[in-house]
């Protein structure tokens, strides 16, 4: 069962409950009003009868006689008066309808006669006919009973009940039809949104867009989906560019490796110097190839992962010390000097932060002269790495974080052009900032600033 049908059924059910409730209340109110009118009419008729005077007139005795005005105790003809009867304190009918229906007497009626006051109302069935009876106690030891058939009232109530049932059924049918129409109109934007989403899934084209219409909530949903599609499109574009760039960059070392391997496989006799040079070239190419593959793997993993769940408190000094030890082992004669001043605590991924610092240090070592010095300064959660190399051209600064970008002066040097790209991505993932500029004392300066949590002096 689809949402449209469920919504229509829910509307019809709600309408059915509402109409049924109104019908029940209407019938109950009509019954109360009709019976209340009957009761008031009977009570007024009973109160208009002066029981003592009627008894005296009908029996020929003066009221107040010792026998209570009953004469011989037998009802006398009432001269055509119908619809009521008078009873005394022992429940006997003193005056009754001439030729009319005798009303039953109950103990409550006798109690009203004894008390000389009070009103009782009840239903009674007399000879198969339903009556409504009102009894009013009057002074002098009498009570007046007035009754009337209420078949007409019941017929009226039955007619009202049938009318309400017909109206209820018609209302439910109308509510179901209207609910179906409203559901179709209300869910139209949802259907269009679903169709557009299916088109995107079938075409596998995130450049398509879904409609942003149908009310505030659906417009917001459409904007969210389009924003997701734009992000997906950007991710696919970045992936495509990464693959294209990787294919381009891998082609050069692979071509060089293939050339050298083919040269070795020809069986040509090489001098010792040429053989050593060739083997050195192969080793360097293999190292460059391994470094490039590692950088590509790190960049691809970083681009396709959500690191928010892997962050934990990390001492920046610990990360820097570990990276310096690793970088120093392959720095040769270049020295790495560390200066620390109240290094702080950051929230992040220790392994990725260490890789970012390693990339900065390797870059600084690569550009440093033999026996040069690379200085690392840690203040709080900020890291600065400076070298005393040739420095960076101001025109190259905007491009240093681009993937596979290499300065014209560095084309002859080993490297993949991905090191600083990885640094930028890692720092961005940690909500930090990284900049590269010229060192006033000569060389290049790289600054990494990460959000501080709390200072932790060593």
C-alpha positions as CSV (number, residue, x, y, z in Angstrom):
1,X,0.0,0.0,0.0
2,X,1.6,3.3,-1.1
3,X,1.7,6.5,0.9
4,X,-1.1,8.1,-1.2
5,X,-3.5,5.3,-0.4
6,X,-2.6,5.3,3.3
7,X,-3.1,9.1,3.5
8,X,-6.5,8.8,1.8
9,X,-7.5,6.0,4.1
10,X,-6.3,8.0,7.1
11,X,-8.3,11.0,6.0
12,X,-11.4,8.8,5.5
13,X,-11.0,7.2,8.9
14,X,-10.6,10.6,10.6
15,X,-13.7,11.9,8.8
16,X,-15.6,8.7,9.8
17,X,-14.8,9.2,13.4
18,X,-15.7,12.9,13.3
19,X,-19.0,12.3,11.4
20,X,-19.9,9.3,13.7
21,X,-19.2,11.4,16.7
22,X,-21.3,14.3,15.4
23,X,-24.1,11.9,14.5
24,X,-24.1,10.3,18.0
25,X,-24.1,13.7,19.7
26,X,-26.8,15.0,17.3
27,X,-29.1,12.0,18.0
28,X,-28.5,12.2,21.7
29,X,-29.2,15.9,21.8
30,X,-32.4,15.5,19.7
31,X,-33.6,12.7,22.0
32,X,-32.9,14.9,25.0
33,X,-34.7,17.9,23.6
34,X,-37.7,16.0,22.4
35,X,-38.2,14.1,25.6
36,X,-37.5,17.3,27.6
37,X,-40.3,19.0,25.7
38,X,-42.7,16.2,26.4
39,X,-41.7,16.2,30.1
40,X,-42.2,19.9,30.4
41,X,-45.6,19.7,28.6
42,X,-46.8,16.8,30.9
43,X,-45.6,18.6,34.0
44,X,-47.4,21.8,33.1
45,X,-50.6,19.9,32.4
46,X,-50.4,18.2,35.8
47,X,-49.7,21.4,37.6
48,X,-52.7,23.1,36.0
49,X,-55.1,20.5,37.5
50,X,-56.4,21.6,40.9
51,X,-56.7,18.2,42.4
52,X,-58.7,19.0,45.5
53,X,-61.3,21.1,43.5
54,X,-61.6,18.5,40.8
55,X,-62.1,15.7,43.4
56,X,-64.8,17.7,45.2
57,X,-66.5,18.5,41.9
58,X,-66.3,15.0,40.6
59,X,-67.3,13.2,43.8
60,X,-69.8,15.7,45.1
61,X,-68.1,16.1,48.5
62,X,-66.5,19.0,50.1
63,X,-62.8,18.9,50.4
64,X,-61.5,18.4,53.9
65,X,-64.2,15.8,54.9
66,X,-62.9,13.0,57.1
67,X,-62.9,10.5,54.2
68,X,-60.5,12.8,52.4
69,X,-63.0,13.9,49.7
70,X,-63.2,10.4,48.1
71,X,-66.9,10.0,48.7
72,X,-67.6,6.3,48.2
73,X,-64.0,5.7,46.9
74,X,-65.1,5.2,43.3
75,X,-64.0,7.4,40.4
76,X,-66.7,9.4,38.9
77,X,-67.0,10.4,35.2
78,X,-64.9,13.5,34.6
79,X,-67.2,15.0,32.1
80,X,-64.9,14.3,29.2
81,X,-61.6,15.4,30.7
82,X,-58.9,13.1,29.4
83,X,-55.1,12.6,29.8
84,X,-54.8,12.7,33.6
85,X,-55.9,10.9,36.8
86,X,-55.8,11.8,40.4
87,X,-54.7,9.4,43.1
88,X,-54.9,9.6,46.9
89,X,-52.4,8.7,49.6
90,X,-53.2,4.9,49.3
91,X,-52.7,4.8,45.6
92,X,-56.4,4.6,44.6
93,X,-57.5,6.5,41.5
94,X,-60.0,9.1,42.8
95,X,-60.6,10.8,39.4
96,X,-59.7,9.3,36.2
97,X,-60.2,9.5,32.4
98,X,-63.6,8.6,31.3
99,X,-63.0,5.9,28.7
100,X,-59.3,6.8,28.7
101,X,-56.3,4.6,29.5
102,X,-55.8,4.1,33.2
103,X,-52.2,4.9,34.1
104,X,-50.3,2.6,36.4
105,X,-49.6,3.8,39.9
106,X,-46.1,3.2,41.4
107,X,-44.9,3.7,45.0
108,X,-43.1,6.8,43.9
109,X,-46.5,8.2,42.8
110,X,-48.0,7.4,46.2
111,X,-45.1,9.0,48.0
112,X,-45.7,12.2,46.0
113,X,-49.4,12.1,47.1
114,X,-48.4,11.6,50.7
115,X,-45.8,14.4,50.6
116,X,-48.1,16.7,48.7
117,X,-45.2,17.8,46.5
118,X,-42.6,16.5,44.2
119,X,-42.4,15.4,40.5
120,X,-41.6,12.0,39.1
121,X,-41.1,11.2,35.4
122,X,-41.0,7.7,34.0
123,X,-41.7,5.6,30.9
124,X,-44.4,2.8,30.9
125,X,-45.7,0.4,28.4
126,X,-49.5,0.1,28.5
127,X,-51.2,-2.4,26.2
128,X,-48.1,-2.5,24.0
129,X,-48.0,1.3,23.7
130,X,-45.1,3.3,25.2
131,X,-46.2,6.1,27.4
132,X,-44.4,9.0,29.1
133,X,-45.9,9.7,32.6
134,X,-45.5,12.7,34.9
135,X,-46.7,12.6,38.5
136,X,-47.0,15.9,40.5
137,X,-47.8,15.8,44.2
138,X,-50.3,18.4,45.4
139,X,-51.5,19.5,48.8
140,X,-54.5,17.8,50.3
141,X,-53.1,14.3,49.9
142,X,-53.4,14.0,46.1
143,X,-51.1,13.5,43.2
144,X,-51.9,14.2,39.5
145,X,-50.7,11.7,36.9
146,X,-50.5,12.9,33.3
147,X,-49.4,10.6,30.5
148,X,-49.2,10.5,26.7
149,X,-48.0,8.0,24.1
150,X,-44.6,8.9,22.8
151,X,-44.7,6.8,19.6
152,X,-44.5,9.9,17.5
153,X,-41.4,11.0,19.4
154,X,-39.7,7.7,18.8
155,X,-40.7,7.8,15.1
156,X,-39.1,11.3,14.9
157,X,-36.0,10.0,16.6
158,X,-35.8,7.0,14.3
159,X,-36.1,9.3,11.3
160,X,-33.4,11.5,12.6
161,X,-31.2,8.5,13.3
162,X,-31.6,7.2,9.7
163,X,-30.9,10.7,8.4
164,X,-27.7,11.0,10.5
165,X,-26.6,7.6,9.3
166,X,-27.1,8.5,5.7
167,X,-25.3,11.8,6.2
168,X,-22.5,10.0,8.0
169,X,-22.1,7.4,5.1
170,X,-22.1,10.2,2.5
171,X,-19.6,12.2,4.6
172,X,-17.3,9.3,4.8
173,X,-17.5,8.6,1.1
174,X,-16.9,12.3,0.3
175,X,-14.0,12.4,2.8
176,X,-12.4,9.4,1.1
177,X,-12.7,10.9,-2.4
178,X,-11.5,14.3,-1.1
179,X,-8.7,12.6,0.8
180,X,-7.5,10.8,-2.4
181,X,-7.6,14.1,-4.2
182,X,-5.7,16.0,-1.5
183,X,-3.2,13.2,-1.1
184,X,-2.5,13.3,-4.9
185,X,-2.1,17.1,-4.8
186,X,0.0,17.0,-1.6
187,X,2.2,14.1,-2.6
188,X,2.7,15.3,-6.2
189,X,5.9,17.2,-5.3
190,X,7.1,14.1,-3.5
191,X,6.4,11.9,-6.5
192,X,8.3,14.3,-8.7
193,X,11.2,14.4,-6.3
194,X,11.3,10.6,-6.2
195,X,11.2,10.4,-10.0
196,X,14.0,12.9,-10.3
197,X,16.0,10.9,-7.8
198,X,15.4,7.7,-9.8
199,X,16.6,9.5,-12.9
200,X,19.8,10.5,-11.2
201,X,20.3,6.9,-10.0
202,X,19.6,5.4,-13.4
203,X,21.8,7.9,-15.3
204,X,24.4,7.9,-12.5
205,X,24.9,11.5,-13.3
206,X,25.2,13.7,-10.2
207,X,25.0,16.8,-12.4
208,X,21.3,16.3,-12.7
209,X,19.1,18.2,-10.2
210,X,15.9,17.4,-8.4
211,X,13.0,20.0,-8.2
212,X,13.0,22.4,-5.3
213,X,9.3,23.0,-5.0
214,X,6.2,21.8,-3.1
215,X,6.4,23.8,0.2
216,X,9.0,24.8,2.7
217,X,9.9,21.3,3.8
218,X,10.0,19.8,0.3
219,X,12.0,22.8,-0.9
220,X,14.5,22.3,1.9
221,X,14.7,18.5,1.1
222,X,15.2,19.3,-2.6
223,X,18.0,21.8,-1.8
224,X,19.6,19.3,0.5
225,X,19.6,16.6,-2.2
226,X,20.9,19.0,-4.8
227,X,23.7,20.1,-2.4
228,X,24.5,16.4,-1.9
229,X,24.5,15.9,-5.6
230,X,26.9,18.8,-6.1
231,X,29.2,17.4,-3.4
232,X,29.1,14.0,-5.2
233,X,29.8,15.7,-8.5
234,X,32.7,17.5,-7.0
235,X,34.0,14.3,-5.5
236,X,33.7,12.4,-8.8
237,X,35.5,15.3,-10.5
238,X,38.3,15.2,-8.0
239,X,38.5,11.5,-8.3
240,X,38.7,11.8,-12.1
241,X,41.3,14.5,-11.9
242,X,43.3,12.4,-9.4
243,X,43.2,9.4,-11.7
244,X,44.2,11.4,-14.7
245,X,47.0,13.1,-12.8
246,X,48.2,9.9,-11.3
247,X,48.2,8.2,-14.7
248,X,50.2,11.1,-16.1
249,X,52.7,11.2,-13.2
250,X,53.1,7.5,-13.1
251,X,53.8,7.3,-16.8
252,X,57.2,9.1,-16.5
253,X,58.8,6.8,-13.9
254,X,57.4,3.7,-15.5
255,X,58.8,4.8,-18.9
256,X,62.2,5.4,-17.3
257,X,62.1,2.1,-15.5
258,X,61.1,0.2,-18.6
259,X,63.9,1.9,-20.6
260,X,66.5,0.9,-18.0
261,X,65.2,-2.6,-17.7
262,X,65.2,-3.1,-21.4
263,X,68.7,-1.8,-21.5
264,X,69.8,-4.4,-19.0
265,X,67.9,-7.2,-20.7
266,X,69.7,-6.6,-24.0
267,X,72.8,-8.3,-22.7
268,X,75.0,-5.4,-23.7
269,X,78.3,-5.2,-21.9
270,X,78.5,-2.1,-19.7
271,X,81.4,-0.6,-18.0
272,X,81.5,-0.7,-14.3
273,X,80.8,3.0,-14.1
274,X,77.8,2.7,-16.5
275,X,76.5,-0.3,-14.6
276,X,76.7,1.4,-11.3
277,X,75.1,4.6,-12.7
278,X,72.3,2.5,-14.2
279,X,71.7,0.6,-11.0
280,X,71.7,3.9,-9.0
281,X,69.2,5.3,-11.5
282,X,67.0,2.3,-11.1
283,X,67.1,2.5,-7.3
284,X,66.2,6.2,-7.4
285,X,63.4,5.6,-9.8
286,X,62.0,2.8,-7.7
287,X,62.2,5.1,-4.6
288,X,60.5,7.9,-6.5
289,X,57.9,5.4,-7.8
290,X,57.2,4.0,-4.3
291,X,57.0,7.5,-2.9
292,X,54.5,8.5,-5.6
293,X,52.4,5.5,-5.0
294,X,52.4,6.1,-1.2
295,X,51.4,9.7,-1.6
296,X,48.6,8.8,-4.0
297,X,47.3,6.2,-1.6
298,X,47.4,8.6,1.3
299,X,45.7,11.3,-0.7
300,X,43.0,8.9,-2.0
301,X,42.3,7.5,1.4
302,X,42.1,10.9,2.9
303,X,39.7,12.1,0.2
304,X,37.4,9.2,0.7
305,X,37.2,8.8,4.4
306,X,35.5,10.5,7.3
307,X,38.0,11.0,10.0
308,X,35.7,12.6,12.5
309,X,35.4,9.4,14.5
310,X,39.2,8.8,14.7
311,X,40.2,12.0,16.3
312,X,41.5,11.9,19.9
313,X,43.6,14.1,22.1
314,X,47.2,14.2,20.8
315,X,50.3,16.0,22.1
316,X,51.7,18.1,19.3
317,X,55.2,17.7,20.7
318,X,55.0,13.9,20.5
319,X,53.9,14.1,16.9
320,X,56.7,16.5,16.0
321,X,59.4,14.5,17.9
322,X,58.4,11.3,16.1
323,X,58.4,13.0,12.7
324,X,61.8,14.6,13.3
325,X,63.4,11.3,14.3
326,X,62.1,9.7,11.0
327,X,63.1,12.6,8.9
328,X,66.5,12.9,10.4
329,X,67.4,9.3,9.5
330,X,67.1,10.1,5.8
331,X,68.3,13.8,6.0
332,X,71.9,12.9,5.5
333,X,74.1,15.8,6.5
334,X,71.2,18.2,7.0
335,X,70.5,18.8,10.6
336,X,66.9,19.2,12.1
337,X,66.8,21.4,15.2
338,X,63.6,21.6,17.3
339,X,62.6,24.5,19.5
340,X,59.6,24.0,21.8
341,X,57.7,26.5,24.0
342,X,54.7,25.1,25.9
343,X,53.5,22.8,23.2
344,X,49.8,22.2,23.4
345,X,47.2,19.5,23.0
346,X,45.2,19.1,19.8
347,X,42.3,16.8,18.9
348,X,43.2,14.8,15.8
349,X,44.6,11.7,14.1
350,X,48.2,11.3,15.3
351,X,49.3,9.2,12.3
352,X,48.0,11.7,9.7
353,X,49.4,14.6,11.6
354,X,52.8,12.9,11.7
355,X,52.7,12.3,8.0
356,X,51.9,15.9,7.3
357,X,54.8,17.1,9.5
358,X,57.0,14.5,7.8
359,X,56.1,15.8,4.3
360,X,57.0,19.4,5.4
361,X,60.3,18.2,6.9
362,X,61.2,16.1,3.8
363,X,60.5,19.1,1.6
364,X,62.6,21.4,3.8
365,X,65.5,18.8,3.8
366,X,65.3,18.4,0.0
367,X,65.7,22.2,-0.6
368,X,68.4,22.6,2.1
369,X,72.0,22.8,1.1
370,X,74.5,20.1,2.2
371,X,75.2,20.5,5.9
372,X,72.2,22.9,6.1
373,X,69.9,23.3,9.1
374,X,66.2,22.9,9.2
375,X,64.6,24.6,12.2
376,X,61.3,23.4,13.8
377,X,59.6,25.7,16.2
378,X,56.6,24.5,18.2
379,X,54.6,27.2,20.2
380,X,51.3,26.0,21.7
381,X,49.6,24.3,18.8
382,X,51.4,26.1,16.0
383,X,54.3,24.6,14.1
384,X,56.8,26.5,12.0
385,X,59.4,24.8,9.7
386,X,62.2,26.9,8.1
387,X,65.1,26.0,5.9
388,X,68.0,27.9,4.5
389,X,67.6,26.8,0.9
390,X,67.1,29.1,-2.2
391,X,63.6,30.2,-1.0
392,X,60.4,30.2,-2.9
393,X,59.4,32.4,-5.8
394,X,56.4,34.6,-4.8
395,X,54.7,33.7,-8.1
396,X,54.8,30.0,-7.0
397,X,53.2,30.5,-3.6
398,X,49.5,30.2,-4.9
399,X,50.3,26.8,-6.5
400,X,52.4,25.0,-3.9
401,X,49.4,23.1,-2.5
402,X,48.1,21.9,-5.9
403,X,48.4,18.3,-6.6
404,X,51.3,17.2,-8.8
405,X,52.4,20.9,-9.1
406,X,56.1,21.3,-9.1
407,X,58.1,24.5,-9.5
408,X,60.1,24.9,-12.7
409,X,63.3,24.9,-10.7
410,X,62.4,21.5,-9.0
411,X,61.6,19.5,-12.1
412,X,65.0,17.9,-12.0
413,X,64.7,17.0,-8.3
414,X,63.0,13.8,-7.0
415,X,59.4,14.2,-5.7
416,X,55.8,13.5,-6.7
417,X,54.3,17.0,-6.2
418,X,51.8,15.6,-3.7
419,X,53.6,16.2,-0.4
420,X,52.2,19.7,0.3
421,X,48.8,18.6,-1.1
422,X,48.6,16.0,1.6
423,X,49.7,18.5,4.2
424,X,46.9,20.9,3.2
425,X,44.2,18.1,3.3
426,X,45.3,16.9,6.7
427,X,45.4,20.4,8.2
428,X,42.0,21.2,6.7
429,X,40.6,18.0,8.1
430,X,41.8,19.1,11.5
431,X,40.2,22.6,11.0
432,X,43.6,24.2,11.0
433,X,45.5,26.5,8.6
434,X,48.8,26.1,6.7
435,X,50.8,28.8,4.8
436,X,54.0,28.9,2.9
437,X,56.1,32.0,2.4
438,X,59.7,33.2,2.1
439,X,61.8,33.2,5.2
440,X,63.2,36.7,5.9
441,X,66.5,35.2,6.8
442,X,66.6,33.2,3.6
443,X,64.9,29.9,2.5
444,X,61.3,28.9,2.9
445,X,59.0,29.0,5.9
446,X,55.9,26.7,6.4
447,X,53.5,27.5,9.2
448,X,50.9,25.0,10.5
449,X,48.3,26.3,13.0
450,X,45.9,23.8,14.7
451,X,42.9,24.5,17.0
452,X,44.1,24.4,20.6
453,X,42.3,22.4,23.3
454,X,44.4,23.1,26.4
455,X,48.1,23.9,26.9
456,X,50.3,21.0,28.1
457,X,53.8,22.0,29.0
458,X,56.4,19.3,28.6
